[in-house]
Amino acid sequence: MDVLLLFFIGLFSGAYGIMVGAGGGFIFVPALLLLFQMSPAMAAGTGLLVVLINSVSGLYGYVRQHRIEYNIGIWLSLGAIPGSVIGVWLATIIPVNYFHGIFAIVLIGLGLFLFIKKAPVKTSDSLDGEEGKTSIPMFPMIGFGIVMGVVSTFFGIGGGWLIVPVLIYLFKMSPHKATATSIFSLSLYSAVGVGIHLYYDHIVWSTALIGGAGAFLGAQIGVYASNRVSGKLLIQLLSILLIIIGVRMFF
């Protein structure tokens, strides 16, 4: 039963995570904490490995759809790599009770923002190929990448759940391109975070492999579904899920 549960959690988190550009860790990590009573550090390391498997699988589909802004993804990754080192260090020193509270507050706050705030009109329903390249300065992206690296390895959830809203609301990128670019960046810097967690022995391999198998398959479902829904719906799906998980984390 545990094997089937892990596989289907990985499948669902992989499909949903790829569709909204968040990698699925924000579903998988809370499941490890709440259902399998895993410690925060082990849940973060194991969850991040599943996120890596999920993002690499989804990346293949988004490359074929030509939805990725590669330069932005690379700049984010350059900042996220040193941020990943900080995130792992924080995961080893912050008490368990703080972990749940911080996680919940961040998720609920972002979810409410996305639910209330309307997406920019010109990008709210932009699909693949309907807009040109997005021009974003390099240094702000690298700085933001540092924050994402810390979040990714500290919580073990990737960080795409915050990258996507920033790209949409601050830099006016369409939701469809923002989700794909987020997954590209996530596949790069999460690999570094996984390496760091390996060093600290924060990965439960049996859990990661079973959940990763589900996430790998789920990613392909997410890529297929993502290109068939509106940008507005993508944002709504992300906001609702963040609020639900955040509230659940308090209990």
C-alpha positions in Angstrom: 0.0 0.0 0.0 2.8 2.4 0.8 4.4 1.7 -2.6 1.2 2.4 -4.5 0.5 5.5 -2.4 4.0 6.9 -3.1 3.7 6.2 -6.8 0.3 7.9 -7.2 1.4 10.9 -5.1 4.4 11.1 -7.4 2.1 10.8 -10.5 -0.3 13.5 -9.3 2.4 15.8 -8.1 4.4 15.4 -11.3 1.4 16.1 -13.6 0.2 19.1 -11.6 3.7 20.4 -10.9 4.7 20.4 -14.5 1.5 22.0 -15.6 1.9 25.0 -13.3 5.7 25.2 -13.6 6.4 24.3 -10.0 8.0 20.8 -10.2 5.6 19.0 -7.9 7.7 19.1 -4.7 5.1 21.3 -3.0 2.8 18.3 -3.1 5.3 15.5 -2.5 7.2 17.0 0.4 4.1 17.8 2.6 3.0 14.2 1.8 6.3 12.9 3.2 6.0 15.0 6.3 2.3 14.3 7.0 1.7 10.8 5.8 5.1 9.2 6.3 6.3 11.2 9.3 9.7 11.9 7.6 12.0 14.5 9.2 12.1 17.9 7.4 15.7 17.5 6.2 15.1 14.0 4.8 11.8 15.1 3.3 13.5 18.1 1.6 16.3 16.0 0.2 14.1 13.2 -1.0 11.5 15.6 -2.4 14.1 17.5 -4.3 15.3 14.4 -6.0 11.7 13.6 -7.1 11.5 17.3 -8.3 14.6 16.8 -10.4 13.2 13.6 -12.0 9.9 15.3 -12.7 11.5 18.5 -14.2 13.8 16.6 -16.5 10.9 14.6 -17.8 8.7 17.6 -18.3 11.6 19.6 -19.9 11.7 17.3 -22.9 8.0 18.1 -23.7 8.4 21.8 -23.3 11.5 21.9 -25.5 9.4 20.3 -28.3 6.7 23.0 -27.8 9.3 25.9 -28.1 8.0 27.6 -24.9 11.2 28.1 -23.0 13.1 31.4 -22.6 16.6 29.8 -22.2 18.5 33.0 -21.3 16.2 33.8 -18.4 16.3 30.2 -17.2 20.1 30.2 -17.2 20.4 33.5 -15.3 18.0 32.2 -12.7 20.1 29.0 -12.4 23.3 31.0 -12.0 21.9 32.6 -8.9 20.2 29.5 -7.6 23.4 27.4 -7.4 25.0 29.4 -4.5 21.5 29.8 -3.0 21.2 26.0 -2.9 24.2 25.8 -0.6 22.6 28.3 1.8 19.2 26.4 1.7 20.7 23.1 2.7 22.6 24.7 5.6 19.4 26.3 6.8 17.6 23.0 6.6 20.1 21.5 9.1 19.7 24.2 11.8 16.1 25.4 11.8 13.9 23.5 14.3 11.1 21.2 13.0 8.3 23.3 14.4 9.6 26.4 12.6 9.8 24.4 9.4 6.0 23.7 9.2 5.0 27.3 10.2 7.3 29.0 7.6 6.2 26.6 4.9 2.5 27.2 5.6 2.7 31.0 5.7 4.6 31.3 2.5 2.3 29.0 0.6 -0.9 30.6 1.9 0.3 34.1 1.3 1.3 33.4 -2.3 -1.8 31.4 -3.0 -4.1 34.3 -1.8 -2.1 36.7 -3.9 -2.5 34.7 -7.0 -6.2 34.0 -6.3 -7.0 37.7 -5.8 -4.6 39.4 -8.3 -5.6 39.3 -11.9 -2.9 38.4 -14.5 -1.8 41.1 -16.9 -4.4 41.3 -19.7 -2.0 41.0 -22.6 -0.5 37.8 -21.3 -3.3 36.1 -19.4 -4.2 33.8 -22.3 -1.1 33.9 -24.5 -0.3 30.5 -25.9 2.9 29.1 -27.5 4.3 31.3 -30.2 2.0 34.3 -29.8 4.6 36.6 -28.3 8.3 37.5 -28.9 11.2 37.0 -26.6 10.9 38.5 -23.1 13.5 41.1 -22.3 14.6 40.9 -18.6 17.8 42.4 -17.2 20.4 39.8 -16.2 21.3 40.9 -12.6 17.8 41.1 -11.2 17.3 37.5 -12.5 20.5 36.3 -10.9 19.5 37.9 -7.6 16.1 36.4 -7.7 17.7 33.1 -8.5 19.7 33.2 -5.3 16.4 33.4 -3.4 15.0 30.5 -5.4 18.0 28.4 -4.6 17.5 28.9 -0.9 13.8 28.1 -1.1 14.4 25.1 -3.3 16.8 23.2 -1.1 15.4 24.5 2.2 11.8 23.3 1.5 12.7 20.7 -1.0 9.9 21.9 -3.3 11.8 23.5 -6.2 10.8 27.2 -6.1 8.9 27.3 -9.4 5.7 28.1 -7.5 7.3 31.6 -6.9 9.3 31.9 -10.1 6.1 31.6 -12.2 4.1 34.5 -10.5 7.2 36.7 -10.6 7.7 36.2 -14.4 4.0 36.8 -15.0 3.3 39.8 -12.8 6.7 41.6 -12.7 8.1 40.8 -16.1 4.9 40.4 -18.1 5.7 36.9 -19.5 2.7 34.7 -20.6 1.8 32.0 -18.1 2.5 29.3 -20.7 6.1 30.5 -21.3 6.6 31.3 -17.6 5.8 27.7 -16.6 8.1 26.2 -19.2 10.9 28.5 -18.4 10.5 27.8 -14.7 10.8 24.0 -15.3 14.0 24.6 -17.4 15.6 26.6 -14.6 14.4 24.1 -12.0 16.0 21.2 -13.9 19.4 23.0 -13.7 19.6 24.2 -10.1 17.7 21.4 -8.5 20.5 19.1 -9.7 23.0 21.1 -7.6 20.6 21.0 -4.6 20.3 17.2 -4.9 24.1 16.9 -5.0 24.3 18.8 -1.7 21.6 16.7 -0.1 23.5 13.6 -1.2 26.6 14.9 0.6 24.5 15.3 3.8 22.8 11.9 3.3 19.3 13.5 3.2 17.8 11.1 0.7 15.6 8.1 1.3 16.3 6.2 -1.9 13.4 3.7 -1.9 11.0 6.6 -1.4 12.6 8.8 -4.1 12.7 6.0 -6.7 9.1 5.0 -6.2 7.8 8.6 -6.1 10.2 9.6 -8.9 8.8 6.8 -11.2 5.3 8.3 -10.7 6.5 11.8 -11.2 8.3 10.9 -14.4 5.1 9.6 -15.9 3.0 12.4 -14.5 5.3 15.0 -16.1 4.3 13.8 -19.5 0.6 14.1 -18.6 1.3 17.6 -17.3 3.0 18.8 -20.5 0.1 17.5 -22.6 -2.5 19.1 -20.4 -0.7 22.4 -20.0 -0.8 23.3 -23.7 -4.6 22.7 -23.7 -5.7 25.1 -20.9 -5.7 28.9 -20.7 -3.1 30.9 -18.8 -5.8 32.1 -16.4 -6.7 28.6 -15.5 -3.0 27.7 -14.9 -2.8 30.5 -12.3 -6.0 29.6 -10.6 -4.9 25.9 -10.3 -1.6 27.0 -8.7 -3.3 29.4 -6.3 -5.9 27.0 -5.0 -3.5 24.2 -4.5 -1.0 26.5 -2.6 -3.7 27.6 -0.2 -5.0 24.1 0.5 -1.5 22.7 1.2 -0.6 25.7 3.3 -3.6 25.4 5.5 -3.1 21.6 5.9 0.6 22.2 6.9 -0.6 24.1 10.0 -2.2 20.9 11.3 
